[in-house]
């Protein structure tokens, strides 16, 4: 197993994790959530529901807010994690209520030279809504979940030529999805392999419990592919805490990851433009 050290370690060291947690708690007191019902669920924040607080400790430990879905006010003061995902204007993130199939159309490349990619995967967990989510499904009870991420440009390199750290950078950067309430610790790559045109990386890391200061271990599986015509790798990351992993979540995680597909989107007469979400990405 190899250890992975995220960039910007020096800047992160200047901020104690306890201070980060305290700031997050202060930003997470009030009401509002977004839930959409129906056979196909759209990923937006227009529906209204009530939630009083966000349980920071529970969210760090399991990825679950025991107070309910993470609401609009619970997300107040938090920037959306930088997953690299840019949704295509005119498209919606959808999940079929029966099969759990998730589909989305995203853009890779740059604003000057974009490529449209159609991504899909099957998930037993519900599609999350709200301004801090891109394409993500999560179980509100167990904390198991999966989310989409897009790497920086590969500069023409193939999956076999890129180090594991290249794929993990988006996840564990200070603005990454797994660093939403502070950078995880003890990040280790357990296994990395190429199967056909896909790269699989199995890893483990820990989140800090606010109440006990104990490190809570979590396991994850990443799959990456480089769609034809794209210079970015598109990845799906599924994870569960270590206790859930042993209780059967590993099987679910592997099934979700194996169902992942990312292919060039069918060509249309519509222009390739990024969906306006209030915070443009670096490339778009």
N, C-alpha and C positions, 0 to 999 in steps of 0.2 A: 504494500500500500504506500502511496506517496502523498505527501501533504501539499496543499495548495494555499499559497499566500496571495490574497487579493491585492490589487494595486491600492495606492493611497493609504498604506498602513500607517505612515507617519501622521497623516492628518487625522485618521481615525483614533490614533493613540491619544491625541490631545483632548478627546471628548470621552469621558467615562461613560460606560454603558448605563450606570445608574442614573446619570443626568439625562441621557437619551430617553430612558424609560419614564422619568419624571415628566419630561416635556411632553411625551406622548400621552401620559395620563391626563395632563392639564388640557391637552387639545381635544380629549375625547369625551367631554361631559356635555351632553344635550341630546336632542332627539332627531329621528328621521331615518328611514331606510328605504331601499328600493327593491320591490319584489314584483315580478310579472308572472301571471299564471297563464297556462294554456299549453296546448300540445307542442307548439314551438315557442320558445322563450327568447325574447329579444334582449340583447345586452345594452340596456340604457337605464337611466336613473329617473324616469318620469313617474313611476308608480310611487305611492305614498304609504308608509307604514311607520310605526312608532317604536323607538328604542331609546332607553334612558341613558345607558352607559356602555362603554366598550371595556370588557374585562381584559386588560393588557396581559396579565399573568397567564390567563387561560389561552389567549391568542398565541403567546410565545411558546407555550408548552405543546399545544396541539394544533395550532392553526385555526382554532375555533373560538368564536366569541359566544360565550354561554348566554349573553344577554340577547342574542338574536343575530340576524344578518347584520353585517357591518353597514351602518346607516350613513346618510349624508353628513349629519353632524358629527358622527363618530370619526369620519374621515377628514373633518375640518382641520386645516393646518398641515395636512399631510400631502406631499406631492405624490403623484402616481409613480409607482416603481418603474424604472426604465428597463423594460423588457426588450426594447428594440422593435416591438410590433407596431406597424402603421396600418390601420384599417383603411380599406379603399372607400372613397366617397361613393355613396349610393348603394352600399352593401350593408348587410346586417350580420351579426354573429347569431347563429341559431342553434337550438338544441331540440331534437325531436323528443317529445315527452314519453314516448313508448320505448324506443330503442336506445335513447341516450346519445344518439349520433350528433356530434357537434361539427358545424361547418362555418368557415369564415374566409373572406377574400382579403388578402393583405398585399402590401406593396413592399418590395425590396429594392435595393439599389439607392438611387438618389432622386431628388426632384427633377433634375435634368435628364436622368436616364433611368426611369422606373421600370420595374417588372411586376406583373400581377401574378400572385401565387394563390392557388386554392388549397386550403388546408382542411383536414378533417380527421376526426378520431372519435372513438366510441367511449363514453364514460358513464359509470354508474352513479356519478355525483352530479349535482345540479349546477347549471350554468350560473356563475356569479354576475351580479349587476352592480352598477355604481361607478363613479368617476375614477376610482383607483384600480379598476380591473380592466385588462385588455381582453384576452381570451383565456378564461380560467373556470374550472369546475372544482367544487369542493363539497365535502360531506360536513354538514353542520354539527354532527355529533362526534365523529371520530377524528376530524381534522385531516383526513386523507384528501389529496387533491392533485390536480394537474394543471399546468399552465403553459402557454406558448411563449417562446422567446426567439429572437432573431439575433444572430451574431453580427459583429462588425464585418467589413469586407474581408474575404479570404485572400484577396490579391492573387487570384488564380490558382491557389493551392488546393489540393484535394483533401478529402477527409483523412487520409492516411498520413498526410504531411503536416497536419496541424496538431499541436500538443493539447492535452486535455485541458490545460489552463485557458486556452483560447475559448473553449465552449463554456467554461464555468465563470468566466469574467463577468458576463451579464448577470449571473445569479448572485454573486457574492461581492460585487462592487458596493460601495456605500449607498448607491441608489438602486441596487438590485432588489429583486423580489424577495429573496431570503434575508435581506437586510432591512426590512421595513421598519423594525423596531430596534435596530442595532445589529452590527455584524455578527454572524454566527462564528463559533470557534471550532477548533479541532476538525477542520475540513480535510477529508481524506478521500482519494480516489482508490476504490477497492478493485475495480476492473475496468478495462477499456478494450473494446474489440470492434472490428469491422465485420459486418455481415451483409454481403451484397453491396448495395449502395447506401448503407446506413452505418452510422457510428453509434455504438452504445457505450455509455459511461455509467458505472454504478458507483455511488459515493455515499459518504456518511458525514454528518456534522452535528453540532449541538447548539441549542438555544438556551439562554440563561433564564431561569425561573426568577421572577421578581420577588416572590415571597420567601423562597428558600435559598436563593443564590446558587441553586444546584444546576448543573448543566444537564439539559434534557436531550438525549440523543434522537436523531432523526435520520432516516434512510431515504435515498432518492435514486431514481433511474432516469437517465437522459437518453433520448434518441435524437440524432441529427442527420439531416440530409441536405444536399445542395441541389435545389431544383434546376432543371435545364434553363439556361439563360440568366441565371442569377449568380452574383458573386458573394452572396450571403448564405450562411447555413441557417436553415430553419429548424428549430428544435422543439421538442415537447418534453417537459419535465414532470414526472409524477412522483409523489413522495408520501410518506406516512411516518408517524413517530415510531420509535423502535418497538414499543410494546404492541402497537397495532400491526406492525410488520410481522411479528411472530404469530399473531392471531388470525392471519389469513389475508392481511392487506397486501402482502408481497404478490400474491397471485393476481389480485385486482390491478395492482400497479403494472405488472408485466403485460397483462391483457390490454390495458389502456395504451401503453407504449407501443405494443405490437400492432395496434389498429391505426397508428398514425400514418397519414399520407400528406405529402406536400408536392404539388405538381403545378406546372404552368397553367394559369387560368385560361379558359376559352377566350379567344379574341373577340372583341365587340367594337362598335363604333364609338363607345363612350371614352372620354379622355381618362387617363390614369391620374387621378388626383387623390390626395390624402383626405380622409374624413376630418372635419374640423372638430377637435376635441378640447380646444382652449389652450393647449400647450404643444406647439409644433415640435417635432423631433429634430435632432441635429441635422439629419440629412434631408428632411422634408419640411 
